[in-house]
Amino acid sequence: MGAWGEQVAIVTGGGKGLGRAFALDLARRGVRVLVNNRNREVDADGRGPADHVVTEIVAAGGVAVAHHGAVEDPASADGMVELALGAWGRLDILITSAGISRPQMFHKATLDNFRQVLDVNVLGTVLVASAAARVMRGAGHGRILMVSSIAGLFGEPTVSAYAASKGAVIALAKTVAVEGAARRVYTNVLLPYATTQMTAHGMDQRYAALMAADSVAPVAAALVHPRSQINGATVVAGANGVRYAETSEGMTVTFPGGDIEPADLASLLKTSSEGARNTFAEAQDAFQSLAADLK
């Protein structure tokens, strides 16, 4: 997959797991990579995860620089973009891979728990993507890939905060994709299955070896490639498999108005779900479709 040219990428959460796999894969393709990862843990020399990934990239003949800021800190977002521009004069790719999960049953979830997860997963994505999008829109090109989770589509027991945050990222990516299309800034969202430090405990051990983080990296690379015209897609990936995912509505069915019995509503929803499925580029399209059906 050639034609990468002099591309520059930022990868948040790039020191471990999926982010590390994305950073190493892009660097292997000749992309210059800013590897972001906060220093929760450092070695005896004071080097954190991002530093170690940068060392791997440089040792393999690539070009990279480390950034240690927390993604939910507004100064970090601006700092990443400024560092990339200062080092290489451009910014072409952003992959927002930083994320945390703090499992709790919903009825026991604390405000602090929810706030920490939403701050990192949602606000951390918003801040970095916004800073990058401003540069990309001005340049008239860019590729943004937001890493979400299948939990954001279907929910998942014990991780309500994580699922809510990842659902927000999916909606955010769809919105940014619509807004950026005219400026050739294309945004997609990746829902990966991968065995990482975060997922290892809950991963079905029959598939843990199959779902290596490295196997998802080529899909991410294709989505951020300068030739890619894919925009607004939700892509599920694991091992060497991909699935297109979408949010859809069933067919419109009507009722007389006024009160409606629960059993009658259940029957109407069943009819709707069994009819033609409708997908839309954005929310106003969905509204116009429903309104037209009810004329």
N, C-alpha and C positions, 0 to 999 in steps of 0.2 A: 504494500500500500504506500506508494511513493507520493511525491508532490507535497511534502510537509514544509519545504522551504525553510525559512528562518522563524518558524512559529515559536511563540512564548506562551507558557501555560502556568497557571496557579492551581495547585491541588491542595485543598484544605484537608486536614486530618491525614496528611500524606506520610506520616511517620510510621504508621502501623496498618495492618489489615488491608482492606480494599484500597485505601488511599495510597499506601505504599506500593501496591501492585500497579495502580494507575500511573503513579509518578515514574516508576522504573520502566514501565512499558512505553510511555511517551518519550522518555529520555533515550531509550533504545532506538526509537524512530527518528532521533535527531532533534526533538523538541527541547528547548531550553526551559527548565522547570524550576519554579519557586515552590519549594516543599514547606508547607505550613503544618506545624504541630506544636501544641503547647508542651512545655517541659514539666509534666507531672512527675516524671522520674528522670534522673540523670545518672550517668556513670561516674566513676571516680575522677574523670577529667572534666566533669561538668557538661558533658555532651548529652543531648536528648535525642529522641527518636528521629526528628527531622535531620539532625546533623549526621546521624548514621546512614540515613537514606541518601543524603547528598554525597557522602563518602563513597557509597556503592556506585552511584551514578558517575562520579568523577573517575573512579578506578576503572570503570568500563569504557572510559573515553567520552562520556557525556558532559553536559554543562548544567549546573544546578546551584541554587543558593537556598539556605535555610531561613525560615521565619518562625519565631517562637510565640507569637501572640495568640491570645484566646479569641476565637472567632466572634464571640458575642460582645466583644469590646469594640465599639465603633472606631477607635484609633487603630485597631489591628487591620480592619478592612482597608482603610486608607493607606496604612503602612505597607500592606502587601502590594497594592497596586503601585504605589510610589516606588517600592523597591524593584519591582519588575520593570517598570518604565525607566528607572534610573540605571539599571544594569543592562537592559537590552533595547530600550527605546520603543517597545510595543507590547501589546497584550492581545492575544488571539483566542486563548482558551481558558475557561474556568471550570474546574470540577469541584463541587462542594461535597466533600466526603466526610467532613467532621461530624460526629454525632455521638450521643450517649444514650443509654437506656438505664433506668433505675426502676426495676420491676416492683410493683405493688398492686394488690387488688384494689380496684377502683374505690370501693367503699372504705378502704383504709388509707387511701392515698393522701399525702399531706400537700399543703400548698407549696411548701419549699421544694418538695420532690417534683411537682408539676412545673414549677417555675424554672428549676434548673434544666430540666429536659427541654422545655419550650425555648428557653434562652439560647441554648447551644444549637438545637436542631432547627428551630425556625428563625429566631433573630440572627443567629450566626450565619445562616444561609442568606437571609435578606440583606444583611449589611455588606457582605462580600460580593454578592451578585449585583447589588445596586451600584457599588463602586466600580466594579468591572464593566457593567453595562454602559455606564456613562462614557467610559473610554472607548468601548467597542462601537457604540452608536456614533460617536464622533468620527471614528475611523471608517465606518461603513462596512464593517465585517466583524464577526466574532461567533464563537460557539460556547454555549453554557450548558453544562450537564449537572443537574441537581440529583444527588443520590438520595432516594427515598427508601421505601420498604413495602413489601406486600401487605404488611400490617396496616399501612395507610389506606389500602383499598378495602380490606376485609375485616380489619380489627384483629386483635389477638389477646386472649386472656392474660391477665397479670401485668400487661404493659400498656395501660390505657394512655399514659402520658406520651409514651413513645409512638403509639399508633396515631394519636391525635396530631402529634407534631409532624409525622410523616405524611398524613393526609393533607396537612396544611402545605407541605412542600410540593405535593402533586398539584394542588390548585394554584400555588404560586408559579410553578413552572409553566402551566398552561397559560396563565395571564401574561407572563413575561414573553412567552413565545409569540402571542398575538401582537403585543406591543412592539416587539423587536423585528418582526418580519420585514417591514418596509425598509429597514436599515441593514438588512442582511445579517442580523444578529439572531441566530437560531438557538432555541432553548428546548431541551428535552429532559426527561426524567428517567432515571434508571432504578429499577427495583431488583437488586441482586440477591441471589442465594449464594452465600459464601461462608465457609468456616473461618471465623476470625476470633480474636480475643473476646469480642462482644457476644458472638453467637455460639461459641463452642459448647457452652453448658446446655443450651436448649436444642442444639442440632441433633437430629436423628443420627445416631452413630453409624447406621448402615450406609449413610451417604456422606459422612463427614469428609472422607478422603476425596470423593468425587467432586465435591463442591469447593474446590480450591479457589482462593481469591484471584490467583493469576489467570484462571480460565475466563474470568469475566472481563479482564482488561481489554482484549481485542474488540469487544462490543462497545466499550466506552470509547476506545480510540476511533472506531468507525463513526460514532455519533459526533465526535468533535473534529473530525477530519475537515480540512478546508474545502474539500469537494462535496461534503455532505450537504444535501438540501433538505434533510429531515428536520421538521420543526413541529413542536407541540406533541411529540409522541411519548407515550408511556411504555417503556420496554422492560420486560421481565427477562432476566438472564441468570443462568446457572450452569456450570460445567460448559458443555458445548451446545446448549439449547437456549433458544430465545422464544418469547411469546410477546405478541402485541396485546397490550391491555387498554381497555377504554372504559369510560364512564358513559352509560347509555340510559335512555328512557324507553319504556314500552310504548305501545300504541295508546292513543287517547280514547278513553271510554267515558260516556256521560251518564249522569244520574239526574233525576227530576229536580233536584235542588231541595233545600230544607234539610230536615233531620235525615240521618242515614244510619241504619242499623249496622253494628260491627260485622255481622255475617254478610250483609249485602256489600259492604266495603271490601271485605275479603274476597268476595266473588268478583267484583269489579277489578281489583288488583290482579287477580289470577288471570282474567281475560286480557288485561293490559300486558302482563308479563309474557303471555303466550303469543302475542301478536308481533308485528314487525318492530325491530329495535331501531331506535333513533340516536344518532350521535351528532354533536354540534361543536363548531369551532369555538364558540364562547356562549356565555349565559344569555345574551340578548337574542341570539339565534334560537335558543330553546324556547324562550318566551314567545317569540313571533310564531314559531311552529304551533305551539299550544293554542295561542290566540286565533290563528287561522283555522284550526280544527273546530273551534267553538263558535265561529261566525253563524 
